[in-house]
């Protein structure tokens, strides 16, 4: 089964990212092939879209991860966190749902995009981190961690 997926951007990226094992990819391919054969579509080519949908159905990936992998993205880690899903974006950055690798805790990570990482934007982002870290109220999320990896600045808050 691996030979039929060697040209697949989704499968190559999923394997390179560590999100899926070769066995999971092979299982998804076999499951989709069996489904296509049962419905008489065995002659149709297996697309990344169909394979991605099968991986979601099997619970291996979520829709956001599939879309990122189809674009060839392979980095889903930031510091000690594994990026799980996109939550949203604002004027200053993107917010992701992430899991701390060791603690297993789900948290939110706000990331300053590399495209906006001018010295002025980095300084403003650092001010935002410090300002939010000073806040302590039951109705506000708390900052639990902040760091940078290479030229990517981020901070972590409670996920609500």
Buried (B, 14 or more C-beta within 10 A) or exposed (E): EEEBBEEBEBBBBBBBBEBBEEEBBBBBBEBBBEBBEEEEEEEEEBEBEBBBBBBBEEEBBBEBBBBBBBEEBBEBBBBBBBBBEBBEEEEBBBBBBBBBEEEEBBBBBBBBEEEBBEEEBBEBBBEBBEEBBEEEEEEEBEBBBBBBEEEBBBBBBEBE
